[in-house]
Every structure is written in structure tokens, then in C-alpha cells.
């Protein structure tokens, strides 16, 4: 009864820029980690998928319509 119901909404352009920048920054950080501390065969793609899957999950959790675009991009 005390829950807040989230409505499906769209991402604002400024928020989209922050999400993409965060995804790119985390991709770089994860790439450094994977290439330094693991024997990953393709550290860039592993880090890209990890970072943008987290962004897509955030959008899904906050009921943003654009989450599908991020999931499609990660799956491709």
C-alpha cells in the first residue's frame, strides 16, 4: 500500500547523454580490468556488454521505454 507505482516514461535527452557517457566510462574501466587481470579473449566486447547491460537494466528497472534500444544494441 505504501509503494510508489512507476509509470512507463521516456528518457530525457540530457539523461540519455549521461547514461551513454557512463556506459562508455565503465566500458573503459572494465576493459582495463579485463585486459590487465584476466585472460579474456576479447576484453573490449566483454566490457562493452557488461557496461551497457547495466545501463539497459537500469532503464528497465526505472520503466524507461528506451531500455529496448540498449538491449538490442547489447545483443547485436
Phi and psi in degrees as a GROMACS rama.xvg file:
@    title "Ramachandran Plot"
@    xaxis  label "Phi"
@    yaxis  label "Psi"
@TYPE xy
-98.0935  14.6658  UNK-2
-83.5059  147.852  UNK-3
-95.4136  126.092  UNK-4
-87.0216  122.269  UNK-5
-83.4409  135.955  UNK-6
-96.9119  149.071  UNK-7
-65.0697  130.634  UNK-8
-141.917  175.946  UNK-9
-105.697  157.376  UNK-10
-82.6597  135.657  UNK-11
-75.0462  151.09  UNK-12
-56.4841  -40.8904  UNK-13
-65.0055  -39.1807  UNK-14
-67.5703  -37.733  UNK-15
-62.6355  -40.9421  UNK-16
-62.555  -41.0763  UNK-17
-66.3166  -40.5861  UNK-18
-65.8531  -43.0303  UNK-19
-66.1286  -43.0631  UNK-20
-63.0005  -39.7859  UNK-21
-64.8857  -41.8173  UNK-22
-61.8731  -42.2627  UNK-23
-67.3858  -40.5715  UNK-24
-64.4833  -43.3739  UNK-25
-68.7732  -32.5543  UNK-26
-59.7512  -45.8773  UNK-27
-62.7661  -43.231  UNK-28
-64.8206  -44.9537  UNK-29
-67.9634  -35.5365  UNK-30
-61.41  -45.3025  UNK-31
-58.9192  -45.7874  UNK-32
-63.3161  -49.9691  UNK-33
-63.3027  -39.383  UNK-34
-78.1135  -22.3601  UNK-35
-90.2741  -44.3881  UNK-36
-108.597  -2.68371  UNK-37
-129.601  171.955  UNK-38
-108.706  40.0694  UNK-39
-59.2685  137.546  UNK-40
-71.2166  -34.0219  UNK-41
-139.297  80.4504  UNK-42
-63.327  -31.5738  UNK-43
-65.3319  -49.2444  UNK-44
-68.4514  -34.6464  UNK-45
-62.6033  -44.3476  UNK-46
-70.9288  -37.955  UNK-47
-61.0161  -47.9892  UNK-48
-62.7087  -40.2968  UNK-49
-63.9183  -50.0083  UNK-50
-63.8557  -49.3062  UNK-51
-79.2933  -18.948  UNK-52
-68.0227  -37.5007  UNK-53
-66.5136  -39.46  UNK-54
-64.1344  -45.0902  UNK-55
-62.6682  -39.4218  UNK-56
-65.9491  -39.439  UNK-57
-59.392  -45.1986  UNK-58
-64.4888  -38.0923  UNK-59
-65.6856  -42.7388  UNK-60
-65.1412  -30.3261  UNK-61
-96.5609  10.387  UNK-62
57.1485  50.2673  UNK-63
-97.9568  134.345  UNK-64
-61.9863  -33.7629  UNK-65
-72.8712  -1.69401  UNK-66
-58.1057  -31.2108  UNK-67
-64.8984  -35.9579  UNK-68
-63.9657  -40.4574  UNK-69
-68.4384  -40.9585  UNK-70
-64.6248  -40.0365  UNK-71
-64.2475  -43.5319  UNK-72
-60.7674  -39.9123  UNK-73
-68.8717  -40.0473  UNK-74
-69.9885  -30.5479  UNK-75
